[in-house]
Structures are given as C-alpha cells and as structure tokens.
Amino acid sequence: MLYRFAKGLFWLVFALGYRWDVRGLENVPARGPLLVIANHFSWLDPPLVGTVLPRKVHFMAKQELFHSPVAAWVLRRLGAFPVRRGQPDRWALRHALTLLDQGKVVGLFPEGTRSRGPLRPFEPGAALLAVKSGAPVLPVAITGPYRLGRRVRVRIGRPFRVDRAGGEGTIEAVAERMREAIAALLDEPAPAGSPRRRIPVG
C-alpha cells in the first residue's frame, strides 16, 4: 500500500511539475528477474525510476539513509535495502541475488554516488550481480535538470544479458558495457514527433 501511494504521489509530481518525457517502456519485461541500472545526479532519481517502471523496483541504497529508524522503516517498506559504499558488502549482494532469484526487479545506480557532469566509472557491484544472476540488464538514462516547469527526460533501453563466466576481467568488461549502454541513451536525441506512452500508476 505504501509503495502504491508513493508511486501515485510521485506520478503527479513528475507528470505535472517536471513534465516528464518517457520513451522505451515497451522494453521493460513484464515478468522475470530484472536488473535495472541508471545514471545518478539527484536524490529524485530513485523515485523517478520507480515511478516510471510498471514493476516494483527494489533499490539498493546507501546505508547512511537507514540510520534513522523512521527512514529505515519507510525505505524497507518501499522495497529498498542498505549497502555499504566503498567496500564489499556480501549481505547486500546476497539479498539482491535472492530478490532476482525470486523473479523480482533490483535497481542500482552503478556510479556509486551522484555525478554532476559526465558519467563516472561504474562500480563493479552491478556487473557482479549481472554475472552471478544471469538476469537481464535494463539500462535507464535520465536527463534533467529537476527544475519545476522544466522537462525531465527518461530513456529506457533494450535489456541485455552478460556472460556468466566471471573473473575480474569479465566484471570490468561488463561494467564498461553497462556504462556504454547508458551513455548511448544519454546521447540519443528525441525523435521528432515520436509518440509518448502513458505511464500507468501501480
């Protein structure tokens, strides 16, 4: 209930306040495990991605956000789970793999922190999840700024799978492939007269 309420509220915020322009919803698989990756430059990115996608997204969020008992209660009921930044977090990795094994959607921002310019190099966590789970990877690109009355654009690419062979070189290559997928969407101009799809709530 809390997730649906928050999604409906943010739908109004993004549709009316930021006049969002979303393309690529047809690329979102209707079922099965899915690893969503997106660029990150604002605290509004997680609610935006969660509202855009028709399926519930379980976001991996920095542990500092869970220090407040109230914030932790809300975040966990919205499907988020904590991860320690800057160091391996086996619990977060196992939890994400469990969610994917259950056919759910896990969302990450592989840059690891908010960026103010070009895409930062991707941290290996998202690539490791993709290799270990074999889940399809869905790239999402967000173009701001988040200013009332200014349009926010969201581009959803086609999902792709990666080699599950593992190994450090493979993880680095997968991370770079993920980065290139989002970079390509960021550079993609909006087609003139391209139809916009209505975004359902829930």
N, C-alpha and C positions, 0 to 999 in steps of 0.2 A: 504493500500500500504506500509506504513512504517513497519508494522508488518511482511509482507511477505519479504520485503527487508532485515530486520534484521534477520529473520529466515534463509534466504538463505545465508547471510554472516556468521552467526554462524555455519551453517551446514558445510561450508568449514573449519572453524576454528577447530571445534571438530572432523570432519572426518579425516582431513589431519594432523592438528597439534597435536591432542591428541589421534588419532587412536581409537576412541570410540568403545566400545563393548556393544551393547544394546540387551537385551533379555526381552521378555514379552509384546511386542507391541500388540499381539493378545488379551491381557487382557483389552485393552482400549475400552470402549463402544463407538460406532460410533455416538451416539446421546444421548440426555437427560442430565439432570444435573449431575455434577461430581465434587467431592471434592478431589483434588489431595494433598497429603501430602508427604513430602520428608525430609530427613536429610539435614543438612546445615553446610558446613565448608568453603565455599568460595563464593565470590561475583559472581563467574561464575555459581553457581548452578541454579539461575533463568533462565538465557538464555539457559543453558543446558537442563533443563526440558522442557522449552517452545519450544525448537527446536526438541527434541526427540518426544514429543507427537504430533499426527497428527491433534489435535484440538487446537484452540486458547485458551490460558490459561490467565485468569485474576488474576494476582498475588496481594496479599495483601503485601504491602511493608512499611517499617518503614517511619514514617512521615518526618524524617530528610532528606530523599532523595528528598523531594518535596520542600525544601526551596528555591532552585534556580529556577527562573521562566523558564529557558531553560530546565533544567532537569525535572521539573514538566510537561512541555508541551510534552516532548518526552515520559515520563513514562505513562502519561494518554493516549496517542495515541497508546501506546503498550498494553494498557488494564490494567495497574497497577492502584491501588488506595491506598491511605495512611491509616495507622493505628497507633495510639499512643501506644507505647510499655509500659509495666509495669502498665497499668491501663485500666479499661474497656472503650471500645470505641464503643458506641452504633451506631454511624453513620456507621463505618466500618462494623459492624455486620449486620446492616440493608441493606447496599449496597451489601454485599456478599450474603445475603439471596435473595435479588431481582435478582441478576445475576443467582443464582441457580433456582429460580422460573421461569426464562426465558429459562431454559434448557442449560445454559452455564457452562463453566468449571472455577472453582475457585481454585487457587493454594496457599498453605501455607507451611511455614516451622515451625512446631509446637514447635521446641526447643526455638523459640523466638529470638535467636541470633546464631552466628556461634560457633560451637564447634570444639575443636582441638583433642579431644580424643573420649571416648565412648559417646553414645547418652546421651544427657541431658534429665532430666524430661520434659515432654511436657507441655506447657501452655494449659489452658482449652479452649482457643478460638476455635481451630479446632474441639474439641469434642463438644462444644456447637453448632457450626454450623451443625455438622453432626446430632445431636439430633433434632434440630429445623427444619432442612430442609428435613430430611429423604433421602438426596441424597446419592448415593453410594460413598464409600471412596476408592480411588485408592492409595495404598502405592507405593512409589518410593524410591529406595535406590541407593545412589551414592557412588562410591569408587574411590578415587583419587590415587595419587596426580595430581593436574593440573600442569604438567611439560611437556614442548614441547618434543614430542617423546615418552612420557610415556603414557600407555593406561589408559583411564578413562572408568570405567565400570558402566553401568546403568541397574538395575534390576527392572522390573515393576511387582508387584504382582497382584493377583486377587482382583477385587473390592469386598467390603463387605458393608453391611448395619448395622446400630446400632439401639438399642432400642430407641424409641422416647418418652419414659415415662418421661424423665427429672429428675431433682433432683440432689443435689450435689454429692451424692454417685455414681449415674449413670454417671455423667460427668467425675468424676475421673476414673471410670472403663473404660469408652470409651477412655479417653486419654491414659490410660495404654495399652489398646488393640491396639490402633494406634501405640504406641511405639514398642510393641512386633511385630507387622506386619513388620515394617521397620527393626527392629533388626534381624528378621529371614531372611530377604533378604540380609542383610549385611553379615551374616554368611554363606550364601549359596554359595558353591563352584561352579564355572562354569563347567558344564558337558563337559567331553572330547568329542570333535568332534561335539558339539552342533551347529547347523546351526545358522548363523546370518541373521537377516532380514534387507533388505534395508530400509532405513529411507527416506520417501518422503519429499520433500520440499513443504510447503504450506498447 
